[in-house]
Amino acid sequence: IGKVISARAHLTPDKAEIYSEFRIDIDAVIKNDPANFIKNDDTITVERKGGRVRMPSGRLVLSWVSHQNMPRLGGRYLLFLTHDFETPNDTGKDFYILTGYELRDGQVHMLDDTQPGHPISRYKGKTETTLLTDLFNAVAKTSNLSN
């Protein structure tokens, strides 16, 4: 869980794709990756395909993945991250956004557009407390199963 403190889009070195990087100030870590440990109060960079890039000609180029939205600057998010979208020259330590929720005014808002009935949409419009309680309980349950 963290707040987006910066956002910037980039063109890949081969100029074939656009991706966006978001700097996140971490408030809380619910489940950690032992190989890439994150601590509360860390600042991390996360990536997502797509974005808006101004070319040297002045032309603005927009790219996105259908149904995937970008976190907004200043927004507070619960993000689900992975390392499984490695690109050339990637060290395997970059974090990529799978999906997430914006936590605003105590309410849960979907980051991405989902199909009706998709399991992640069950928290749309619910309270932040409900989502976090369920998530902490689910993580504790899976931790107990693996012990």
C-alpha positions in Angstrom: 0.0 0.0 0.0 1.5 3.3 -0.9 1.1 6.8 -2.4 2.2 7.6 -6.0 4.7 10.4 -5.7 5.9 10.6 -9.4 4.8 9.2 -12.8 6.7 9.2 -16.0 6.3 7.5 -19.4 9.3 6.2 -21.4 9.9 4.8 -24.8 11.7 1.4 -24.8 15.3 1.5 -26.1 14.3 -0.2 -29.3 11.5 2.4 -29.6 8.9 -0.4 -30.1 6.9 0.2 -26.9 5.9 2.7 -24.2 5.9 2.0 -20.5 5.2 4.1 -17.4 7.2 4.2 -14.2 5.6 5.2 -10.9 7.5 6.0 -7.7 5.5 4.8 -4.7 6.1 5.7 -1.1 5.3 2.5 0.8 2.9 2.7 3.8 2.5 -1.0 4.4 3.6 -4.3 2.9 1.0 -7.1 3.2 3.0 -9.9 1.6 6.6 -9.7 0.7 8.9 -11.3 -1.9 11.8 -12.7 0.1 14.1 -12.2 -2.9 13.1 -8.5 -3.3 12.2 -7.4 0.2 10.3 -4.2 0.6 10.0 -2.4 4.0 7.5 0.1 5.2 8.7 3.6 4.4 10.7 2.4 1.4 10.2 4.1 -2.0 10.0 1.8 -4.9 9.5 2.1 -8.6 6.7 0.1 -10.3 6.0 -0.2 -14.0 3.1 -0.7 -16.3 2.9 -1.0 -20.1 1.5 2.0 -21.8 1.7 5.8 -21.3 2.0 9.1 -23.1 5.3 10.1 -24.6 6.2 13.3 -26.5 8.4 12.6 -29.5 11.3 14.9 -30.6 9.0 16.1 -33.3 6.5 17.4 -30.7 4.0 14.7 -31.6 2.3 13.0 -28.6 2.1 9.2 -28.7 -0.4 7.3 -26.5 -0.2 3.6 -25.8 -2.3 1.5 -23.4 -3.4 -2.1 -22.6 -7.1 -2.6 -22.9 -8.9 -2.5 -19.5 -5.7 -1.4 -17.7 -5.6 2.0 -16.2 -2.7 4.0 -14.7 -2.4 5.0 -11.1 -2.8 8.8 -10.7 -0.2 11.0 -9.2 -1.0 11.6 -5.5 -3.3 8.6 -5.3 -3.0 6.0 -2.5 -3.1 2.4 -3.8 -3.1 -1.2 -2.8 -1.1 -2.7 -5.6 -0.6 -6.4 -6.6 2.9 -6.6 -8.0 5.0 -9.2 -9.9 8.4 -9.7 -11.5 7.0 -11.9 -14.3 7.0 -9.3 -17.1 10.8 -9.1 -17.6 12.1 -7.2 -20.6 15.5 -7.2 -22.3 18.2 -5.9 -19.8 15.8 -6.4 -16.9 17.5 -7.6 -13.8 14.4 -9.5 -12.6 14.0 -7.1 -9.7 11.6 -4.6 -11.4 8.1 -4.6 -10.0 5.2 -4.6 -12.5 1.6 -3.8 -11.6 -0.8 -6.7 -12.1 -3.8 -4.8 -10.8 -4.8 -2.8 -7.7 -7.3 -0.7 -5.9 -7.3 3.0 -5.2 -8.0 3.7 -1.6 -9.7 7.1 -1.4 -11.8 8.6 1.3 -12.1 5.2 3.1 -13.6 3.6 0.0 -12.3 1.1 -2.5 -12.1 2.1 -6.2 -10.9 -0.3 -9.0 -7.7 0.6 -10.8 -8.6 -1.5 -13.8 -11.8 -2.1 -15.7 -13.0 -5.7 -15.2 -15.8 -7.9 -16.5 -18.9 -8.0 -14.4 -18.5 -10.8 -11.8 -14.7 -10.9 -11.9 -13.6 -11.8 -8.4 -11.5 -8.7 -7.9 -14.5 -6.5 -8.5 -16.3 -7.7 -5.3 -14.6 -4.9 -3.4 -15.7 -2.1 -5.7 -17.4 0.5 -3.5 -16.7 -1.4 -0.3 -14.8 0.2 2.6 -11.1 0.2 2.8 -11.4 -1.6 6.2 -13.4 -4.5 4.7 -10.8 -5.0 1.9 -7.8 -4.8 4.1 -9.3 -7.1 6.8 -10.1 -9.7 4.2 -6.7 -9.4 2.6 -4.8 -9.7 5.8 -6.9 -12.8 6.8 -6.3 -14.4 3.4 -2.5 -13.8 3.6 -2.4 -15.2 7.2 -4.4 -18.3 6.1 -2.0 -19.0 3.1 1.0 -18.5 5.4 -0.4 -21.0 7.9 -1.0 -23.5 5.1 2.6 -23.3 3.9 4.1 -23.8 7.4 
